[in-house]
Amino acid sequence: MKLYFATGSCGLAPQIALREAEQAFDLIKVDFKTKTTVEGDYFEVTPKGFVPALKLDDGAVITEGAVVLQWIADHNPERKLMPAPGLPERYRALEWLNYIATDMHKGYATLFSPFLDEASKARFIDGNLSTRFAYLDEHLSRNDYLLGADFSVADAYLFNILTWSSRVNVDLSAYASIQRFMARMGQRPSVQASLEAEGLSLK
Ligand SMILES: N[C@@H](CCC(=O)N[C@@H](CS)C(=O)NCC(=O)O)C(=O)O
């Protein structure tokens, strides 16, 4: 199995999930500028050219981070990385994955956009993302993890996106429960090993 990633990208969450699942995998780095890897043309792996992508041993390729995370959870059920399909709690987990993919991931993507000036980005943080932070902070004041007491792949995804904050001038210091969540995640061996594999550290 191969996980295609780029340093500091949304490939961190599936890496964390694979480590939580104790699933063996090779990490293949994608150069965004050239869309190549050590294997050659990344567009041959996925015509989207985006990370993450998970290439299974039979050659099938799974894309879209939220779906890759579900695949990892569902194929390692004993690790309890997500509630089983059909359970009411499953839909809570799916709600979170979708929320993080749409409101958080693509919200932060706006802040990396070369098409917007810094003042517009600051207004977007104040007018849009701050409402998401307040929602998350209140939820995390009552729950150690998004689904309650136990870690799930949704936490890996949220952690992944929030690690971008310092790169895009998002100040999370007012959100104590988010800060505690980040610190709690930073204690997990899977997170530490994933950051180290990408040459990153928690600031
Ligand atoms: N819809 C995709 C989006 C993934 C995505 O935005 N990936 C970014 C990195 S975080 C990427 O590969 N960007 C490539 C580029 O900008 O050239 C998903 O949810 O997995």
The ligand as a Tripos MOL2 file, in Angstrom:
@<TRIPOS>MOLECULE
LIG
   20    19     1     0     0
SMALL
NO_CHARGES

@<TRIPOS>ATOM
      1 N1        -10.9130   17.2990   -2.6710 N.3       1 LIG1
      2 C1         -9.6000   16.8910   -2.2390 C.3       1 LIG1
      3 C2         -8.7390   18.1190   -2.0730 C.3       1 LIG1
      4 C3         -7.3560   17.7440   -1.6420 C.3       1 LIG1
      5 C4         -6.4450   18.9560   -1.6540 C.2       1 LIG1
      6 O1         -6.8820   20.1040   -1.5960 O.2       1 LIG1
      7 N2         -5.1360   18.6730   -1.7290 N.am      1 LIG1
      8 C5         -4.1600   19.7170   -1.8730 C.3       1 LIG1
      9 C6         -3.1560   19.6810   -0.7270 C.3       1 LIG1
     10 S1         -3.8820   19.9080    0.8730 S.3       1 LIG1
     11 C7         -3.3700   19.4630   -3.1460 C.2       1 LIG1
     12 O2         -3.0980   18.3420   -3.4870 O.2       1 LIG1
     13 N3         -3.0190   20.5200   -3.8700 N.am      1 LIG1
     14 C8         -2.2510   20.3460   -5.0600 C.3       1 LIG1
     15 C9         -1.8330   21.6160   -5.6490 C.2       1 LIG1
     16 O3         -2.1990   22.6500   -5.1080 O.co2     1 LIG1
     17 O4         -1.1430   21.5650   -6.6630 O.co2     1 LIG1
     18 C10        -9.6790   16.1330   -0.9330 C.2       1 LIG1
     19 O5        -10.5520   16.4480   -0.1130 O.co2     1 LIG1
     20 O6         -8.8680   15.2080   -0.7210 O.co2     1 LIG1
@<TRIPOS>BOND
     1     1     2 1
     2     2     3 1
     3     2    18 1
     4     3     4 1
     5     4     5 1
     6     5     6 2
     7     5     7 1
     8     7     8 1
     9     8     9 1
    10     8    11 1
    11     9    10 1
    12    11    12 2
    13    11    13 1
    14    13    14 1
    15    14    15 1
    16    15    16 2
    17    15    17 1
    18    18    19 2
    19    18    20 1
@<TRIPOS>SUBSTRUCTURE
     1 LIG1         1 GROUP 0 **** ****
